[in-house]
Structures are given as structure tokens and as C-alpha cells.
């Protein structure tokens, strides 16, 4: 699908990591001292990372990219909690209940834990 997504210019990136910290979805990682969009399906296209870049290395572009996958982002955040969570067929499952965790309920749980972005 064609959608709005960020582009990181490696030439301009100074490796400060502020964009990776600002990305609530976890789409950006630091690789070899440079910011990289490593999980395109985690990028929501809202650009929370843009104003944090001191060199202007991050811009928006319209291009072919996988759709934003909110459920995958929620599952990633749930793994940080003390609960044991596993991923099966893109559904988060509780180890105790073996039932899918509703994304809305998971979001409320993350907000109650003070997790950024939720």
C-alpha cells in the first residue's frame, strides 16, 4: 500500500538517538551509530520523531510500505510488562488464559502502567 511514512537520511543523521527515544511505537532503532527505520509496520506516520531530530535527517515520504500494525505495537509493549506474553498468529496470548488479548484492553493496561505512547 502507498502511505505516508518517515524517511531517515543517513548522511544527515548524527546518531544522537533522540528520534528513537521519541518514537513511541518502536519503529526506529540505532544501527551502527545511525538511526534506522527497522520496523516499517510500526511507523504510524504521525512523525513524533521529526521535531526531535536536530539535523533535519527525518522527513515524510509517500511510498509503498506495509500498513501500520497497531496490534503488533501493542504486543511489543505488552512484552515489557511483568506478565508472560507470547505471540501466536499476530495475536497476543496470555500464558495463563491462552486467549487473545483485546487490543483495546491491552492499551488500557499499558496506559495504567504509564507506558509511553498509550
TORNUBA-985982 format. One record per residue (C-alpha): residue number from 1; residue in three letters; x, y, z. Coordinates in Angstrom, 2 decimals. Layout:
{nr NUM	rest ALA	xx X	yy Y	zz Z}
...
END
This chain:
{nr 1	rest UNK	xx 0.00	yy 0.00	zz 0.00}
{nr 2	rest UNK	xx 1.13	yy 3.56	zz -0.66}
{nr 3	rest UNK	xx 1.17	yy 5.55	zz 2.58}
{nr 4	rest UNK	xx 2.90	yy 8.34	zz 4.49}
{nr 5	rest UNK	xx 5.95	yy 7.06	zz 6.34}
{nr 6	rest UNK	xx 9.19	yy 8.57	zz 7.62}
{nr 7	rest UNK	xx 12.49	yy 8.60	zz 5.74}
{nr 8	rest UNK	xx 15.81	yy 8.93	zz 7.56}
{nr 9	rest UNK	xx 18.69	yy 10.46	zz 5.59}
{nr 10	rest UNK	xx 21.78	yy 8.59	zz 6.85}
{nr 11	rest UNK	xx 24.08	yy 11.34	zz 5.56}
{nr 12	rest UNK	xx 22.41	yy 13.92	zz 7.83}
{nr 13	rest UNK	xx 21.95	yy 11.61	zz 10.86}
{nr 14	rest UNK	xx 24.44	yy 12.39	zz 13.64}
{nr 15	rest UNK	xx 23.50	yy 9.31	zz 15.69}
{nr 16	rest UNK	xx 22.13	yy 11.21	zz 18.70}
{nr 17	rest UNK	xx 19.24	yy 8.73	zz 19.15}
{nr 18	rest UNK	xx 16.64	yy 11.37	zz 20.04}
{nr 19	rest UNK	xx 14.32	yy 10.13	zz 17.28}
{nr 20	rest UNK	xx 14.46	yy 6.55	zz 18.55}
{nr 21	rest UNK	xx 13.57	yy 7.77	zz 22.05}
{nr 22	rest UNK	xx 10.70	yy 9.89	zz 20.69}
{nr 23	rest UNK	xx 9.21	yy 7.07	zz 18.59}
{nr 24	rest UNK	xx 6.51	yy 5.65	zz 20.88}
{nr 25	rest UNK	xx 5.87	yy 2.77	zz 18.53}
{nr 26	rest UNK	xx 9.46	yy 1.49	zz 18.48}
{nr 27	rest UNK	xx 9.86	yy 1.70	zz 14.70}
{nr 28	rest UNK	xx 13.33	yy 3.30	zz 14.90}
{nr 29	rest UNK	xx 16.50	yy 1.65	zz 16.23}
{nr 30	rest UNK	xx 20.09	yy 2.79	zz 16.32}
{nr 31	rest UNK	xx 22.19	yy 0.62	zz 13.99}
{nr 32	rest UNK	xx 25.94	yy 1.19	zz 13.64}
{nr 33	rest UNK	xx 25.58	yy 4.63	zz 15.20}
{nr 34	rest UNK	xx 22.79	yy 5.80	zz 12.88}
{nr 35	rest UNK	xx 19.01	yy 5.91	zz 13.19}
{nr 36	rest UNK	xx 17.21	yy 3.37	zz 11.01}
{nr 37	rest UNK	xx 13.54	yy 2.69	zz 10.38}
{nr 38	rest UNK	xx 13.75	yy -1.03	zz 11.12}
{nr 39	rest UNK	xx 10.05	yy -1.83	zz 11.56}
{nr 40	rest UNK	xx 8.04	yy -0.08	zz 8.85}
{nr 41	rest UNK	xx 4.80	yy -1.68	zz 10.07}
{nr 42	rest UNK	xx 5.35	yy 0.02	zz 13.47}
{nr 43	rest UNK	xx 5.58	yy 3.53	zz 11.94}
{nr 44	rest UNK	xx 2.20	yy 5.24	zz 12.35}
{nr 45	rest UNK	xx 3.20	yy 8.13	zz 10.07}
{nr 46	rest UNK	xx 2.42	yy 10.77	zz 12.70}
{nr 47	rest UNK	xx 6.05	yy 11.90	zz 12.98}
{nr 48	rest UNK	xx 6.67	yy 12.22	zz 16.72}
{nr 49	rest UNK	xx 10.32	yy 11.67	zz 15.79}
{nr 50	rest UNK	xx 10.58	yy 14.65	zz 13.39}
{nr 51	rest UNK	xx 10.81	yy 17.58	zz 15.82}
{nr 52	rest UNK	xx 13.39	yy 15.73	zz 17.93}
{nr 53	rest UNK	xx 15.93	yy 15.46	zz 15.10}
{nr 54	rest UNK	xx 18.49	yy 18.27	zz 15.47}
{nr 55	rest UNK	xx 19.91	yy 17.78	zz 11.95}
{nr 56	rest UNK	xx 16.68	yy 17.53	zz 9.95}
{nr 57	rest UNK	xx 17.52	yy 13.99	zz 8.84}
{nr 58	rest UNK	xx 13.91	yy 12.81	zz 9.13}
{nr 59	rest UNK	xx 11.24	yy 13.69	zz 6.59}
{nr 60	rest UNK	xx 7.92	yy 12.26	zz 5.44}
{nr 61	rest UNK	xx 7.52	yy 10.47	zz 2.16}
{nr 62	rest UNK	xx 4.67	yy 8.73	zz 0.36}
{nr 63	rest UNK	xx 5.77	yy 5.28	zz -0.75}
{nr 64	rest UNK	xx 4.97	yy 1.60	zz -0.80}
{nr 65	rest UNK	xx 5.13	yy 0.28	zz 2.78}
{nr 66	rest UNK	xx 3.32	yy -2.26	zz 4.91}
{nr 67	rest UNK	xx 0.25	yy -0.96	zz 6.73}
{nr 68	rest UNK	xx 0.65	yy 0.34	zz 10.27}
{nr 69	rest UNK	xx 0.08	yy -2.63	zz 12.60}
{nr 70	rest UNK	xx -1.23	yy -1.32	zz 15.92}
{nr 71	rest UNK	xx -1.72	yy -4.85	zz 17.27}
{nr 72	rest UNK	xx 1.98	yy -5.63	zz 16.72}
{nr 73	rest UNK	xx 2.96	yy -2.43	zz 18.54}
{nr 74	rest UNK	xx 0.69	yy -3.30	zz 21.47}
{nr 75	rest UNK	xx 2.10	yy -6.83	zz 21.62}
{nr 76	rest UNK	xx 5.64	yy -5.41	zz 21.71}
{nr 77	rest UNK	xx 4.70	yy -3.14	zz 24.60}
{nr 78	rest UNK	xx 2.95	yy -5.95	zz 26.46}
{nr 79	rest UNK	xx 6.16	yy -7.99	zz 26.38}
{nr 80	rest UNK	xx 7.78	yy -5.29	zz 28.52}
{nr 81	rest UNK	xx 5.29	yy -5.84	zz 31.33}
{nr 82	rest UNK	xx 5.86	yy -8.40	zz 34.10}
{nr 83	rest UNK	xx 3.22	yy -10.68	zz 32.54}
{nr 84	rest UNK	xx 4.31	yy -13.60	zz 30.39}
{nr 85	rest UNK	xx 3.06	yy -12.87	zz 26.88}
{nr 86	rest UNK	xx 3.56	yy -14.90	zz 23.72}
{nr 87	rest UNK	xx 2.72	yy -14.05	zz 20.13}
{nr 88	rest UNK	xx 0.82	yy -16.53	zz 18.02}
{nr 89	rest UNK	xx -0.52	yy -15.66	zz 14.55}
{nr 90	rest UNK	xx -0.27	yy -11.93	zz 15.31}
{nr 91	rest UNK	xx -2.43	yy -12.24	zz 18.44}
{nr 92	rest UNK	xx -1.12	yy -11.65	zz 21.94}
{nr 93	rest UNK	xx -1.98	yy -14.52	zz 24.21}
{nr 94	rest UNK	xx -1.85	yy -14.68	zz 27.97}
{nr 95	rest UNK	xx 0.16	yy -17.67	zz 29.19}
{nr 96	rest UNK	xx -2.44	yy -18.26	zz 31.88}
{nr 97	rest UNK	xx -5.58	yy -17.95	zz 29.79}
{nr 98	rest UNK	xx -4.44	yy -18.89	zz 26.27}
{nr 99	rest UNK	xx -6.96	yy -16.40	zz 24.90}
{nr 100	rest UNK	xx -6.31	yy -13.42	zz 22.62}
{nr 101	rest UNK	xx -5.75	yy -10.17	zz 24.48}
{nr 102	rest UNK	xx -8.10	yy -7.49	zz 23.14}
{nr 103	rest UNK	xx -6.09	yy -4.57	zz 21.72}
{nr 104	rest UNK	xx -8.36	yy -2.02	zz 23.46}
{nr 105	rest UNK	xx -7.94	yy -3.76	zz 26.83}
{nr 106	rest UNK	xx -4.21	yy -4.09	zz 26.24}
{nr 107	rest UNK	xx -3.98	yy -0.37	zz 25.50}
{nr 108	rest UNK	xx -5.78	yy 0.44	zz 28.75}
{nr 109	rest UNK	xx -3.39	yy -1.87	zz 30.62}
{nr 110	rest UNK	xx -0.38	yy -0.15	zz 29.07}
{nr 111	rest UNK	xx -1.74	yy 3.31	zz 29.90}
{nr 112	rest UNK	xx -2.27	yy 2.22	zz 33.52}
{nr 113	rest UNK	xx 1.39	yy 1.13	zz 33.63}
{nr 114	rest UNK	xx 2.48	yy 4.56	zz 32.33}
{nr 115	rest UNK	xx 3.86	yy 3.16	zz 29.07}
{nr 116	rest UNK	xx 4.67	yy 5.97	zz 26.64}
{nr 117	rest UNK	xx 2.53	yy 6.18	zz 23.55}
{nr 118	rest UNK	xx -0.55	yy 4.51	zz 25.03}
END
